Amino acid sequence: MHLAFPRPGWDLVGWVALAPVLVLSVTTRAPRRAFVEGWVAGLAFFLPLLRWLTHTMTTFSTMGPALAVLVLVGLAGYLALFWGGVAWALAWLRGRLGARVLWLAPALWVGAELARTHLLSGFPWGLLGYVPSGRLLVIQIAAWTGVYGVSALLVLVNTALAWTAVERRWRAATAASLVAAVAVAGALLVGRAHLAPVDAPTLPIAVVQGNIPQAVKWDAAFKAETFRIYGELTRAAAPASRLVVWPEAAVPAYVRFEPGAMGWLVDLAAGVRVPLLVGAPDAERDGRRVRYLNSAFLVDAEGLRARYDKIHLVPFGEYVPLKRLLFFVEAIAAEIGDFAPGRQVALLPLEGTPFGTVICYEVIFPDLFRRFVAEGATFMANITNDAWFGDSGGPLQHLAMVPLRAVENRIAIVRAANTGVSAFVLPSGAIQSTLPLGARGTLVGDVPLRRGDTFYSRFGDVFAYACAAVSGAALAGGLAAGRRG
């Protein structure tokens, strides 16, 4: 299944690769054995999918390769529990309700993905709904169901294949094929209708990609060079735009407190006559302690206009969860930050077109993203620093999630990444233009402003919670059947 994700991104593999796992789940008599088999399959998925983590840990912390691999195996093993849980549920239900429970696989899978999004702060990386992110007709159903509906569709096709293998009868194969064909055809028809052109006003926006190596970003001797690079890129891009977007932590300074940093930004904005959205760290005093923040600043010729502080931090990257209990973690991973979460969603004002900003991996959380839209964002910015991933599939996997956020909320997204991939993503989910990994340069594009809401932007994860409710009802039914038996 990992082959369906970047790299290599063979997305068609995803429509068939899960079927063997589902077959084993309903043909294995012992639920515990099904759990182990599902867990092993999940481990075989997450280990290669997240292999970029070893580069991050060995390059940007004091971890050695052996310990980094151990951490990767631990995380992959945890995430694989959700695969094992679905396999266990199918096997357990099959023993009580019969083989037809296989058709509950889409609902069970979505319930597991929803849990993975929220449990222990959440890590919804590699949801199956991201597999066809480049197939625009397929993913338009996300405007109603969120990414979880695309996951359900993909699992349904795999379920049809598994049902054919389990039943081994022509009539069963025909019925299963018909169910899958109708579901896919329905999604494609919805996609075709949803992709109809919509007239919308546009705003010219520029993105600058400085391509500053992470190893020198915080080197005091390189700071002046960083300012020079971003200054030159901004001056080149500004004449054709009304906003210039910099990546996450583009400024290696606490700009509100370091002498000259904010003044330099204000002077630059005044010189180019265009506001700047700039990623930089921030700090504020909270009683006796200082709260460090990962922030985005909107700066113009008048000074600091507005700020957004990152709400959903990266565990073991920007902070240590359960710090008193896991006190030893900082000793083995010295580069872990000590950031505090932002307190609220904040829109940034821009000439009557307020917009929202999500920082780095906040973009992979559908419900957090839609909160900005619900507040009235006319477009969204995603500023990120994917230099942590190195030259791996990580940045491409990260980018592949952005089109689903665009479709869910029918909103354009401007993405600025330090080392790539920067991009403009249209409300349809189409990636309009990009700056590739390892490039330095600018992008300028006309960004369509949001016109109206989608079902998802208004009601959120109704589909996913409905799937969770169906799963719960099925398990309750299985329990009742077991008592009667």
Disulfide bonds with the S-S distance in Angstrom:
none
